[in-house]
Protein backbone atom coordinates (compact mmCIF):
# COMPACT_ATOMS: atom_id res chain seq x y z
CA UNK A 1 0.00 0.00 0.00
CA UNK A 2 1.22 3.51 -0.80
CA UNK A 3 1.64 6.25 1.80
CA UNK A 4 -1.20 8.33 0.32
CA UNK A 5 -3.57 5.36 0.55
CA UNK A 6 -2.44 4.66 4.13
CA UNK A 7 -3.03 8.30 5.10
CA UNK A 8 -6.52 8.20 3.56
CA UNK A 9 -7.40 5.07 5.55
CA UNK A 10 -6.03 6.66 8.72
CA UNK A 11 -8.33 9.67 8.26
CA UNK A 12 -11.33 7.44 7.63
CA UNK A 13 -10.58 5.40 10.73
CA UNK A 14 -10.69 8.54 12.86
CA UNK A 15 -14.12 9.47 11.51
CA UNK A 16 -16.50 7.85 14.03
CA UNK A 17 -19.71 8.90 12.28
CA UNK A 18 -21.87 6.07 10.81
CA UNK A 19 -21.12 7.29 7.29
CA UNK A 20 -17.40 7.49 8.05
CA UNK A 21 -17.32 3.99 9.51
CA UNK A 22 -19.19 2.64 6.49
CA UNK A 23 -16.68 4.32 4.13
CA UNK A 24 -13.82 2.91 6.20
CA UNK A 25 -15.25 -0.61 6.03
CA UNK A 26 -15.63 -0.30 2.25
CA UNK A 27 -12.10 1.03 1.80
CA UNK A 28 -10.54 -1.66 3.99
CA UNK A 29 -12.42 -4.34 2.08
CA UNK A 30 -11.33 -2.84 -1.23
CA UNK A 31 -7.70 -2.68 -0.12
CA UNK A 32 -7.84 -6.26 1.15
CA UNK A 33 -9.24 -7.58 -2.11
CA UNK A 34 -6.90 -5.57 -4.32
CA UNK A 35 -3.62 -5.99 -2.44
CA UNK A 36 -4.08 -9.40 -0.78
CA UNK A 37 -1.50 -11.30 -2.91
CA UNK A 38 1.23 -8.75 -2.13
CA UNK A 39 0.54 -8.35 1.60
CA UNK A 40 3.16 -9.61 4.03
CA UNK A 41 2.19 -12.10 6.74
CA UNK A 42 2.19 -9.29 9.32
CA UNK A 43 0.04 -7.05 7.08
CA UNK A 44 -2.43 -9.88 6.52
CA UNK A 45 -2.87 -10.47 10.26
CA UNK A 46 -3.33 -6.73 10.76
CA UNK A 47 -5.89 -6.66 7.94
CA UNK A 48 -7.73 -9.63 9.46
CA UNK A 49 -7.98 -7.78 12.78
CA UNK A 50 -9.36 -4.67 11.10
CA UNK A 51 -11.80 -6.67 8.95
CA UNK A 52 -13.11 -8.45 12.01
CA UNK A 53 -14.04 -5.08 13.51
CA UNK A 54 -15.40 -3.44 10.35
CA UNK A 55 -16.54 -5.93 7.70
CA UNK A 56 -20.09 -6.16 9.07
CA UNK A 57 -20.52 -2.48 8.16
CA UNK A 58 -19.57 -3.02 4.51
CA UNK A 59 -22.14 -3.43 1.75
CA UNK A 60 -23.42 -6.93 0.98
CA UNK A 61 -21.50 -7.19 -2.30
CA UNK A 62 -18.21 -6.34 -0.62
CA UNK A 63 -18.84 -8.80 2.20
CA UNK A 64 -19.53 -11.50 -0.38
CA UNK A 65 -16.25 -10.81 -2.17
CA UNK A 66 -14.28 -10.80 1.08
CA UNK A 67 -15.91 -14.10 2.11
CA UNK A 68 -15.08 -15.71 -1.25
CA UNK A 69 -11.44 -14.67 -0.90
CA UNK A 70 -11.14 -15.86 2.70
CA UNK A 71 -12.97 -19.15 2.10
CA UNK A 72 -10.04 -20.53 0.12
CA UNK A 73 -7.30 -18.92 2.22
CA UNK A 74 -5.30 -20.78 4.85
CA UNK A 75 -4.65 -19.21 8.22
CA UNK A 76 -7.81 -17.10 8.47
CA UNK A 77 -8.58 -16.29 12.13
CA UNK A 78 -11.39 -18.46 13.45
CA UNK A 79 -13.34 -15.49 14.86
CA UNK A 80 -13.35 -13.72 11.49
CA UNK A 81 -14.52 -16.91 9.76
CA UNK A 82 -17.28 -17.34 12.37
CA UNK A 83 -18.38 -13.74 11.85
CA UNK A 84 -18.79 -14.27 8.11
CA UNK A 85 -20.33 -17.74 8.54
CA UNK A 86 -23.10 -16.21 10.65
CA UNK A 87 -23.80 -13.48 8.08
CA UNK A 88 -26.57 -13.64 5.47
CA UNK A 89 -26.35 -16.86 3.44
CA UNK A 90 -25.07 -14.99 0.37
CA UNK A 91 -21.99 -14.04 2.42
CA UNK A 92 -21.81 -17.15 4.57
CA UNK A 93 -22.06 -19.78 1.82
CA UNK A 94 -18.42 -19.88 0.64
CA UNK A 95 -17.13 -19.85 4.22
CA UNK A 96 -19.50 -22.62 5.31
CA UNK A 97 -18.75 -24.81 2.31
CA UNK A 98 -14.98 -24.36 2.04
CA UNK A 99 -13.24 -22.64 4.96
CA UNK A 100 -11.05 -24.84 7.17
CA UNK A 101 -10.94 -22.13 9.84
CA UNK A 102 -14.26 -23.31 11.31
CA UNK A 103 -14.24 -26.05 13.94
CA UNK A 104 -16.96 -28.68 14.41
CA UNK A 105 -18.33 -26.79 17.39
CA UNK A 106 -18.68 -23.65 15.23
CA UNK A 107 -20.57 -25.59 12.56
CA UNK A 108 -22.84 -27.22 15.14
CA UNK A 109 -23.64 -23.83 16.65
CA UNK A 110 -24.57 -22.54 13.19
CA UNK A 111 -26.75 -25.61 12.56
CA UNK A 112 -28.67 -24.87 15.77
CA UNK A 113 -28.98 -21.11 15.36
CA UNK A 114 -29.04 -20.21 11.67
CA UNK A 115 -31.31 -20.87 8.68
CA UNK A 116 -31.98 -24.04 6.71
CA UNK A 117 -29.85 -22.53 3.91
CA UNK A 118 -26.91 -22.29 6.33
CA UNK A 119 -27.43 -25.95 7.28
CA UNK A 120 -27.49 -26.96 3.61
CA UNK A 121 -24.21 -25.14 3.03
CA UNK A 122 -22.57 -27.13 5.84
CA UNK A 123 -23.58 -30.41 4.17
CA UNK A 124 -21.59 -29.46 1.06
CA UNK A 125 -18.22 -29.22 2.81
CA UNK A 126 -15.35 -31.39 1.50
CA UNK A 127 -15.71 -33.48 4.66
CA UNK A 128 -18.39 -33.56 7.35
CA UNK A 129 -17.60 -35.21 10.68
CA UNK A 130 -19.87 -37.63 12.57
CA UNK A 131 -20.49 -34.97 15.24
CA UNK A 132 -21.69 -32.44 12.67
CA UNK A 133 -23.75 -35.09 10.84
CA UNK A 134 -25.45 -36.09 14.10
CA UNK A 135 -26.34 -32.44 14.76
CA UNK A 136 -27.84 -32.11 11.28
CA UNK A 137 -29.92 -35.27 11.67
CA UNK A 138 -31.15 -34.23 15.13
CA UNK A 139 -32.23 -30.88 13.71
CA UNK A 140 -34.56 -32.88 11.47
CA UNK A 141 -34.74 -30.84 8.25
CA UNK A 142 -35.51 -33.40 5.53
CA UNK A 143 -33.86 -31.52 2.63
CA UNK A 144 -30.73 -30.91 4.71
CA UNK A 145 -30.48 -34.57 5.73
CA UNK A 146 -30.89 -35.61 2.10
CA UNK A 147 -28.08 -33.27 1.06
CA UNK A 148 -25.88 -34.72 3.81
CA UNK A 149 -26.54 -38.26 2.58
CA UNK A 150 -25.68 -37.24 -0.98
CA UNK A 151 -22.24 -36.02 0.12
CA UNK A 152 -20.00 -39.11 -0.27
CA UNK A 153 -17.45 -37.58 2.12
CA UNK A 154 -19.87 -37.07 4.99
CA UNK A 155 -19.17 -39.38 7.91
CA UNK A 156 -22.33 -40.71 9.56
CA UNK A 157 -22.29 -43.03 12.56
CA UNK A 158 -23.84 -46.50 12.20
CA UNK A 159 -26.42 -45.62 14.87
CA UNK A 160 -27.49 -42.52 12.94
CA UNK A 161 -27.63 -44.41 9.64
CA UNK A 162 -29.87 -47.05 11.22
CA UNK A 163 -32.13 -44.29 12.54
CA UNK A 164 -32.32 -42.72 9.05
CA UNK A 165 -33.13 -46.09 7.48
CA UNK A 166 -36.14 -46.40 9.81
CA UNK A 167 -37.11 -42.78 9.11
CA UNK A 168 -36.94 -43.42 5.35
CA UNK A 169 -40.10 -45.49 5.66
CA UNK A 170 -41.83 -42.18 6.36
CA UNK A 171 -39.48 -39.77 4.57
CA UNK A 172 -39.28 -41.37 1.13
CA UNK A 173 -36.91 -38.73 -0.28
CA UNK A 174 -34.16 -40.22 1.91
CA UNK A 175 -34.43 -43.73 0.48
CA UNK A 176 -32.36 -43.37 -2.68
CA UNK A 177 -29.53 -41.31 -1.08
CA UNK A 178 -29.25 -43.92 1.70
CA UNK A 179 -29.13 -46.83 -0.73
CA UNK A 180 -26.45 -45.15 -2.84
CA UNK A 181 -24.05 -44.73 0.09
CA UNK A 182 -21.08 -47.06 -0.15
CA UNK A 183 -20.94 -47.50 3.63
CA UNK A 184 -24.50 -48.85 3.94
CA UNK A 185 -24.72 -52.11 5.90
CA UNK A 186 -26.27 -54.83 3.66
CA UNK A 187 -28.58 -55.84 6.54
CA UNK A 188 -30.09 -52.34 6.54
CA UNK A 189 -30.43 -52.54 2.78
CA UNK A 190 -32.39 -55.78 3.15
CA UNK A 191 -34.64 -54.09 5.69
CA UNK A 192 -35.35 -51.25 3.25
CA UNK A 193 -36.21 -53.70 0.47
CA UNK A 194 -39.51 -54.39 2.23
CA UNK A 195 -40.81 -50.83 1.79
CA UNK A 196 -39.01 -49.00 -1.04
CA UNK A 197 -40.41 -48.48 -4.55
CA UNK A 198 -40.03 -50.98 -7.36
CA UNK A 199 -37.33 -48.88 -9.03
CA UNK A 200 -35.25 -48.87 -5.85
CA UNK A 201 -35.83 -52.59 -5.39
CA UNK A 202 -34.31 -53.13 -8.81
CA UNK A 203 -31.36 -50.94 -7.79
CA UNK A 204 -30.91 -53.05 -4.64
CA UNK A 205 -31.04 -56.29 -6.62
CA UNK A 206 -28.45 -54.93 -9.07
CA UNK A 207 -26.05 -53.73 -6.37
CA UNK A 208 -26.53 -56.00 -3.34
CA UNK A 209 -26.68 -59.74 -2.87
CA UNK A 210 -30.00 -60.61 -1.25
CA UNK A 211 -31.37 -64.04 -0.43
CA UNK A 212 -33.66 -65.01 -3.38
CA UNK A 213 -36.18 -66.61 -1.00
CA UNK A 214 -36.34 -63.36 0.98
CA UNK A 215 -36.96 -61.34 -2.21
CA UNK A 216 -39.74 -63.70 -3.32
CA UNK A 217 -41.41 -63.60 0.09
CA UNK A 218 -41.45 -59.79 0.14
CA UNK A 219 -43.15 -59.59 -3.26
CA UNK A 220 -45.63 -62.33 -2.34
CA UNK A 221 -46.49 -60.58 0.93
CA UNK A 222 -47.10 -57.33 -0.93
CA UNK A 223 -49.39 -59.10 -3.38
CA UNK A 224 -51.25 -60.67 -0.46
CA UNK A 225 -51.77 -57.18 1.00
CA UNK A 226 -53.39 -56.17 -2.28
CA UNK A 227 -55.74 -59.14 -2.12
CA UNK A 228 -56.73 -58.32 1.44
CA UNK A 229 -57.66 -54.84 0.29
CA UNK A 230 -60.34 -56.33 -1.99
CA UNK A 231 -63.84 -56.87 -0.53
CA UNK A 232 -64.73 -60.57 -0.24
CA UNK A 233 -68.35 -60.21 -1.30
CA UNK A 234 -68.49 -59.91 -5.13
CA UNK A 235 -71.88 -58.18 -4.92
CA UNK A 236 -70.34 -55.41 -2.84
CA UNK A 237 -66.99 -55.34 -4.62
CA UNK A 238 -65.68 -51.86 -5.32
CA UNK A 239 -64.93 -51.08 -8.98
CA UNK A 240 -61.46 -52.28 -9.98
CA UNK A 241 -60.38 -48.79 -10.95
CA UNK A 242 -61.28 -47.45 -7.54
CA UNK A 243 -59.33 -50.27 -5.93
CA UNK A 244 -56.30 -49.32 -8.04
CA UNK A 245 -56.57 -45.75 -6.74
CA UNK A 246 -56.63 -47.08 -3.18
CA UNK A 247 -53.56 -49.22 -3.90
CA UNK A 248 -51.75 -46.15 -5.22
CA UNK A 249 -52.59 -44.24 -2.06
CA UNK A 250 -51.27 -47.12 0.06
CA UNK A 251 -48.02 -47.33 -1.92
CA UNK A 252 -48.84 -50.82 -3.25
CA UNK A 253 -49.06 -49.84 -6.92
CA UNK A 254 -45.80 -51.40 -8.09
CA UNK A 255 -44.92 -53.49 -11.16
CA UNK A 256 -43.70 -56.51 -9.18
CA UNK A 257 -46.99 -56.66 -7.28
CA UNK A 258 -48.91 -56.32 -10.55
CA UNK A 259 -47.00 -59.35 -11.91
CA UNK A 260 -47.74 -61.32 -8.74
CA UNK A 261 -51.45 -60.48 -9.11
CA UNK A 262 -51.39 -61.90 -12.66
CA UNK A 263 -49.53 -65.00 -11.50
CA UNK A 264 -52.20 -65.55 -8.85
CA UNK A 265 -54.85 -65.49 -11.57
CA UNK A 266 -56.63 -62.22 -10.79
CA UNK A 267 -56.76 -61.02 -14.39
CA UNK A 268 -59.34 -58.28 -13.78
CA UNK A 269 -57.21 -56.58 -11.15
CA UNK A 270 -54.09 -57.04 -13.28
CA UNK A 271 -55.78 -55.36 -16.25
CA UNK A 272 -56.81 -52.39 -14.10
CA UNK A 273 -53.28 -52.07 -12.75
CA UNK A 274 -51.73 -52.40 -16.22
CA UNK A 275 -54.18 -49.81 -17.48
CA UNK A 276 -52.86 -47.41 -14.86
CA UNK A 277 -49.40 -47.63 -16.49
CA UNK A 278 -50.47 -47.65 -20.14
CA UNK A 279 -53.77 -45.77 -20.35
CA UNK A 280 -55.10 -48.46 -22.69
CA UNK A 281 -58.67 -49.77 -22.61
CA UNK A 282 -59.63 -53.01 -20.87
CA UNK A 283 -60.51 -54.64 -24.19
CA UNK A 284 -57.18 -53.61 -25.76
CA UNK A 285 -55.21 -55.08 -22.85
CA UNK A 286 -57.25 -58.29 -22.97
CA UNK A 287 -56.55 -58.60 -26.71
CA UNK A 288 -52.87 -58.05 -25.95
CA UNK A 289 -52.82 -60.83 -23.35
CA UNK A 290 -54.62 -63.26 -25.67
CA UNK A 291 -52.36 -62.51 -28.64
CA UNK A 292 -49.94 -65.40 -29.26
CA UNK A 293 -47.35 -62.88 -30.48
CA UNK A 294 -46.01 -60.76 -27.60
CA UNK A 295 -45.06 -57.72 -29.71
CA UNK A 296 -48.06 -55.68 -28.60
CA UNK A 297 -47.32 -56.41 -24.96
CA UNK A 298 -43.65 -55.46 -25.51
CA UNK A 299 -44.72 -52.16 -27.10
CA UNK A 300 -47.06 -51.30 -24.22
CA UNK A 301 -44.42 -52.13 -21.60
CA UNK A 302 -41.70 -50.18 -23.41
CA UNK A 303 -43.89 -47.09 -23.78
CA UNK A 304 -44.89 -47.27 -20.10
CA UNK A 305 -41.22 -47.64 -19.05
CA UNK A 306 -41.93 -51.03 -17.51
CA UNK A 307 -38.52 -52.67 -17.62
CA UNK A 308 -37.49 -55.89 -19.29
CA UNK A 309 -37.91 -58.27 -16.30
CA UNK A 310 -41.49 -57.01 -15.82
CA UNK A 311 -42.33 -57.48 -19.51
CA UNK A 312 -40.71 -60.92 -19.49
CA UNK A 313 -42.77 -62.04 -16.48
CA UNK A 314 -46.08 -60.74 -17.88
CA UNK A 315 -45.40 -62.36 -21.24
CA UNK A 316 -44.43 -65.69 -19.65
CA UNK A 317 -47.57 -65.80 -17.46
CA UNK A 318 -49.92 -64.84 -20.30
CA UNK A 319 -48.24 -67.41 -22.59
CA UNK A 320 -48.72 -70.11 -19.95
CA UNK A 321 -52.38 -69.18 -19.44
CA UNK A 322 -53.12 -69.29 -23.20
CA UNK A 323 -51.53 -72.72 -23.56
CA UNK A 324 -53.15 -74.55 -20.68
CA UNK A 325 -50.23 -74.32 -18.30
CA UNK A 326 -47.43 -75.06 -20.79
CA UNK A 327 -44.40 -72.96 -19.88
CA UNK A 328 -42.76 -70.78 -22.50
CA UNK A 329 -39.46 -71.93 -23.93
CA UNK A 330 -36.35 -69.90 -23.21
CA UNK A 331 -35.82 -69.46 -26.96
CA UNK A 332 -39.21 -67.77 -27.31
CA UNK A 333 -38.57 -65.50 -24.32
CA UNK A 334 -35.19 -64.45 -25.72
CA UNK A 335 -36.79 -63.68 -29.07
CA UNK A 336 -39.32 -61.32 -27.47
CA UNK A 337 -36.71 -59.73 -25.21
CA UNK A 338 -34.63 -59.02 -28.30
CA UNK A 339 -37.63 -57.31 -29.89
CA UNK A 340 -38.18 -55.30 -26.70
CA UNK A 341 -34.54 -54.15 -26.82
CA UNK A 342 -34.69 -53.20 -30.49
CA UNK A 343 -37.61 -50.80 -30.20
CA UNK A 344 -37.12 -47.29 -28.85
CA UNK A 345 -39.41 -45.70 -26.29
CA UNK A 346 -40.42 -43.09 -28.87
CA UNK A 347 -41.39 -45.74 -31.43
CA UNK A 348 -43.40 -47.64 -28.81
CA UNK A 349 -45.15 -44.45 -27.66
CA UNK A 350 -46.10 -43.74 -31.27
CA UNK A 351 -47.87 -47.10 -31.58
CA UNK A 352 -49.62 -46.65 -28.22
CA UNK A 353 -50.74 -43.23 -29.45
CA UNK A 354 -52.29 -44.90 -32.49
CA UNK A 355 -54.15 -47.30 -30.21
CA UNK A 356 -55.51 -44.31 -28.32
CA UNK A 357 -56.74 -43.02 -31.69
CA UNK A 358 -58.74 -46.26 -32.00
CA UNK A 359 -56.53 -47.68 -34.75
CA UNK A 360 -56.92 -51.47 -34.84
CA UNK A 361 -54.56 -53.43 -32.58
CA UNK A 362 -52.67 -55.32 -35.31
CA UNK A 363 -52.70 -52.40 -37.74
CA UNK A 364 -50.95 -50.12 -35.25
CA UNK A 365 -48.33 -52.79 -34.50
CA UNK A 366 -47.48 -52.97 -38.21
CA UNK A 367 -46.53 -49.26 -38.01
CA UNK A 368 -43.82 -49.97 -35.41
CA UNK A 369 -40.48 -48.48 -36.49
CA UNK A 370 -37.50 -50.61 -35.46
C-alpha positions in Angstrom: 0.0 0.0 0.0 1.2 3.5 -0.8 1.6 6.3 1.8 -1.2 8.3 0.3 -3.6 5.4 0.6 -2.4 4.7 4.1 -3.0 8.3 5.1 -6.5 8.2 3.6 -7.4 5.1 5.6 -6.0 6.7 8.7 -8.3 9.7 8.3 -11.3 7.4 7.6 -10.6 5.4 10.7 -10.7 8.5 12.9 -14.1 9.5 11.5 -16.5 7.9 14.0 -19.7 8.9 12.3 -21.9 6.1 10.8 -21.1 7.3 7.3 -17.4 7.5 8.1 -17.3 4.0 9.5 -19.2 2.6 6.5 -16.7 4.3 4.1 -13.8 2.9 6.2 -15.3 -0.6 6.0 -15.6 -0.3 2.3 -12.1 1.0 1.8 -10.5 -1.7 4.0 -12.4 -4.3 2.1 -11.3 -2.8 -1.2 -7.7 -2.7 -0.1 -7.8 -6.3 1.2 -9.2 -7.6 -2.1 -6.9 -5.6 -4.3 -3.6 -6.0 -2.4 -4.1 -9.4 -0.8 -1.5 -11.3 -2.9 1.2 -8.8 -2.1 0.5 -8.3 1.6 3.2 -9.6 4.0 2.2 -12.1 6.7 2.2 -9.3 9.3 0.0 -7.1 7.1 -2.4 -9.9 6.5 -2.9 -10.5 10.3 -3.3 -6.7 10.8 -5.9 -6.7 7.9 -7.7 -9.6 9.5 -8.0 -7.8 12.8 -9.4 -4.7 11.1 -11.8 -6.7 8.9 -13.1 -8.5 12.0 -14.0 -5.1 13.5 -15.4 -3.4 10.4 -16.5 -5.9 7.7 -20.1 -6.2 9.1 -20.5 -2.5 8.2 -19.6 -3.0 4.5 -22.1 -3.4 1.7 -23.4 -6.9 1.0 -21.5 -7.2 -2.3 -18.2 -6.3 -0.6 -18.8 -8.8 2.2 -19.5 -11.5 -0.4 -16.3 -10.8 -2.2 -14.3 -10.8 1.1 -15.9 -14.1 2.1 -15.1 -15.7 -1.2 -11.4 -14.7 -0.9 -11.1 -15.9 2.7 -13.0 -19.2 2.1 -10.0 -20.5 0.1 -7.3 -18.9 2.2 -5.3 -20.8 4.8 -4.6 -19.2 8.2 -7.8 -17.1 8.5 -8.6 -16.3 12.1 -11.4 -18.5 13.4 -13.3 -15.5 14.9 -13.4 -13.7 11.5 -14.5 -16.9 9.8 -17.3 -17.3 12.4 -18.4 -13.7 11.8 -18.8 -14.3 8.1 -20.3 -17.7 8.5 -23.1 -16.2 10.7 -23.8 -13.5 8.1 -26.6 -13.6 5.5 -26.4 -16.9 3.4 -25.1 -15.0 0.4 -22.0 -14.0 2.4 -21.8 -17.2 4.6 -22.1 -19.8 1.8 -18.4 -19.9 0.6 -17.1 -19.8 4.2 -19.5 -22.6 5.3 -18.8 -24.8 2.3 -15.0 -24.4 2.0 -13.2 -22.6 5.0 -11.1 -24.8 7.2 -10.9 -22.1 9.8 -14.3 -23.3 11.3 -14.2 -26.1 13.9 -17.0 -28.7 14.4 -18.3 -26.8 17.4 -18.7 -23.6 15.2 -20.6 -25.6 12.6 -22.8 -27.2 15.1 -23.6 -23.8 16.6 -24.6 -22.5 13.2 -26.8 -25.6 12.6 -28.7 -24.9 15.8 -29.0 -21.1 15.4 -29.0 -20.2 11.7 -31.3 -20.9 8.7 -32.0 -24.0 6.7 -29.9 -22.5 3.9 -26.9 -22.3 6.3 -27.4 -25.9 7.3 -27.5 -27.0 3.6 -24.2 -25.1 3.0 -22.6 -27.1 5.8 -23.6 -30.4 4.2 -21.6 -29.5 1.1 -18.2 -29.2 2.8 -15.3 -31.4 1.5 -15.7 -33.5 4.7 -18.4 -33.6 7.3 -17.6 -35.2 10.7 -19.9 -37.6 12.6 -20.5 -35.0 15.2 -21.7 -32.4 12.7 -23.7 -35.1 10.8 -25.5 -36.1 14.1 -26.3 -32.4 14.8 -27.8 -32.1 11.3 -29.9 -35.3 11.7 -31.1 -34.2 15.1 -32.2 -30.9 13.7 -34.6 -32.9 11.5 -34.7 -30.8 8.2 -35.5 -33.4 5.5 -33.9 -31.5 2.6 -30.7 -30.9 4.7 -30.5 -34.6 5.7 -30.9 -35.6 2.1 -28.1 -33.3 1.1 -25.9 -34.7 3.8 -26.5 -38.3 2.6 -25.7 -37.2 -1.0 -22.2 -36.0 0.1 -20.0 -39.1 -0.3 -17.5 -37.6 2.1 -19.9 -37.1 5.0 -19.2 -39.4 7.9 -22.3 -40.7 9.6 -22.3 -43.0 12.6 -23.8 -46.5 12.2 -26.4 -45.6 14.9 -27.5 -42.5 12.9 -27.6 -44.4 9.6 -29.9 -47.0 11.2 -32.1 -44.3 12.5 -32.3 -42.7 9.0 -33.1 -46.1 7.5 -36.1 -46.4 9.8 -37.1 -42.8 9.1 -36.9 -43.4 5.3 -40.1 -45.5 5.7 -41.8 -42.2 6.4 -39.5 -39.8 4.6 -39.3 -41.4 1.1 -36.9 -38.7 -0.3 -34.2 -40.2 1.9 -34.4 -43.7 0.5 -32.4 -43.4 -2.7 -29.5 -41.3 -1.1 -29.2 -43.9 1.7 -29.1 -46.8 -0.7 -26.4 -45.2 -2.8 -24.1 -44.7 0.1 -21.1 -47.1 -0.2 -20.9 -47.5 3.6 -24.5 -48.8 3.9 -24.7 -52.1 5.9 -26.3 -54.8 3.7 -28.6 -55.8 6.5 -30.1 -52.3 6.5 -30.4 -52.5 2.8 -32.4 -55.8 3.2 -34.6 -54.1 5.7 -35.3 -51.2 3.2 -36.2 -53.7 0.5 -39.5 -54.4 2.2 -40.8 -50.8 1.8 -39.0 -49.0 -1.0 -40.4 -48.5 -4.5 -40.0 -51.0 -7.4 -37.3 -48.9 -9.0 -35.2 -48.9 -5.9 -35.8 -52.6 -5.4 -34.3 -53.1 -8.8 -31.4 -50.9 -7.8 -30.9 -53.0 -4.6 -31.0 -56.3 -6.6 -28.5 -54.9 -9.1 -26.1 -53.7 -6.4 -26.5 -56.0 -3.3 -26.7 -59.7 -2.9 -30.0 -60.6 -1.2 -31.4 -64.0 -0.4 -33.7 -65.0 -3.4 -36.2 -66.6 -1.0 -36.3 -63.4 1.0 -37.0 -61.3 -2.2 -39.7 -63.7 -3.3 -41.4 -63.6 0.1 -41.5 -59.8 0.1 -43.1 -59.6 -3.3 -45.6 -62.3 -2.3 -46.5 -60.6 0.9 -47.1 -57.3 -0.9 -49.4 -59.1 -3.4 -51.3 -60.7 -0.5 -51.8 -57.2 1.0 -53.4 -56.2 -2.3 -55.7 -59.1 -2.1 -56.7 -58.3 1.4 -57.7 -54.8 0.3 -60.3 -56.3 -2.0 -63.8 -56.9 -0.5 -64.7 -60.6 -0.2 -68.4 -60.2 -1.3 -68.5 -59.9 -5.1 -71.9 -58.2 -4.9 -70.3 -55.4 -2.8 -67.0 -55.3 -4.6 -65.7 -51.9 -5.3 -64.9 -51.1 -9.0 -61.5 -52.3 -10.0 -60.4 -48.8 -10.9 -61.3 -47.4 -7.5 -59.3 -50.3 -5.9 -56.3 -49.3 -8.0 -56.6 -45.8 -6.7 -56.6 -47.1 -3.2 -53.6 -49.2 -3.9 -51.8 -46.2 -5.2 -52.6 -44.2 -2.1 -51.3 -47.1 0.1 -48.0 -47.3 -1.9 -48.8 -50.8 -3.2 -49.1 -49.8 -6.9 -45.8 -51.4 -8.1 -44.9 -53.5 -11.2 -43.7 -56.5 -9.2 -47.0 -56.7 -7.3 -48.9 -56.3 -10.6 -47.0 -59.3 -11.9 -47.7 -61.3 -8.7 -51.4 -60.5 -9.1 -51.4 -61.9 -12.7 -49.5 -65.0 -11.5 -52.2 -65.6 -8.8 -54.9 -65.5 -11.6 -56.6 -62.2 -10.8 -56.8 -61.0 -14.4 -59.3 -58.3 -13.8 -57.2 -56.6 -11.2 -54.1 -57.0 -13.3 -55.8 -55.4 -16.3 -56.8 -52.4 -14.1 -53.3 -52.1 -12.7 -51.7 -52.4 -16.2 -54.2 -49.8 -17.5 -52.9 -47.4 -14.9 -49.4 -47.6 -16.5 -50.5 -47.7 -20.1 -53.8 -45.8 -20.3 -55.1 -48.5 -22.7 -58.7 -49.8 -22.6 -59.6 -53.0 -20.9 -60.5 -54.6 -24.2 -57.2 -53.6 -25.8 -55.2 -55.1 -22.8 -57.2 -58.3 -23.0 -56.6 -58.6 -26.7 -52.9 -58.0 -26.0 -52.8 -60.8 -23.3 -54.6 -63.3 -25.7 -52.4 -62.5 -28.6 -49.9 -65.4 -29.3 -47.3 -62.9 -30.5 -46.0 -60.8 -27.6 -45.1 -57.7 -29.7 -48.1 -55.7 -28.6 -47.3 -56.4 -25.0 -43.7 -55.5 -25.5 -44.7 -52.2 -27.1 -47.1 -51.3 -24.2 -44.4 -52.1 -21.6 -41.7 -50.2 -23.4 -43.9 -47.1 -23.8 -44.9 -47.3 -20.1 -41.2 -47.6 -19.1 -41.9 -51.0 -17.5 -38.5 -52.7 -17.6 -37.5 -55.9 -19.3 -37.9 -58.3 -16.3 -41.5 -57.0 -15.8 -42.3 -57.5 -19.5 -40.7 -60.9 -19.5 -42.8 -62.0 -16.5 -46.1 -60.7 -17.9 -45.4 -62.4 -21.2 -44.4 -65.7 -19.6 -47.6 -65.8 -17.5 -49.9 -64.8 -20.3 -48.2 -67.4 -22.6 -48.7 -70.1 -20.0 -52.4 -69.2 -19.4 -53.1 -69.3 -23.2 -51.5 -72.7 -23.6 -53.2 -74.6 -20.7 -50.2 -74.3 -18.3 -47.4 -75.1 -20.8 -44.4 -73.0 -19.9 -42.8 -70.8 -22.5 -39.5 -71.9 -23.9 -36.3 -69.9 -23.2 -35.8 -69.5 -27.0 -39.2 -67.8 -27.3 -38.6 -65.5 -24.3 -35.2 -64.5 -25.7 -36.8 -63.7 -29.1 -39.3 -61.3 -27.5 -36.7 -59.7 -25.2 -34.6 -59.0 -28.3 -37.6 -57.3 -29.9 -38.2 -55.3 -26.7 -34.5 -54.2 -26.8 -34.7 -53.2 -30.5 -37.6 -50.8 -30.2 -37.1 -47.3 -28.8 -39.4 -45.7 -26.3 -40.4 -43.1 -28.9 -41.4 -45.7 -31.4 -43.4 -47.6 -28.8 -45.1 -44.5 -27.7 -46.1 -43.7 -31.3 -47.9 -47.1 -31.6 -49.6 -46.6 -28.2 -50.7 -43.2 -29.5 -52.3 -44.9 -32.5 -54.2 -47.3 -30.2 -55.5 -44.3 -28.3 -56.7 -43.0 -31.7 -58.7 -46.3 -32.0 -56.5 -47.7 -34.7 -56.9 -51.5 -34.8 -54.6 -53.4 -32.6 -52.7 -55.3 -35.3 -52.7 -52.4 -37.7 -50.9 -50.1 -35.2 -48.3 -52.8 -34.5 -47.5 -53.0 -38.2 -46.5 -49.3 -38.0 -43.8 -50.0 -35.4 -40.5 -48.5 -36.5 -37.5 -50.6 -35.5 
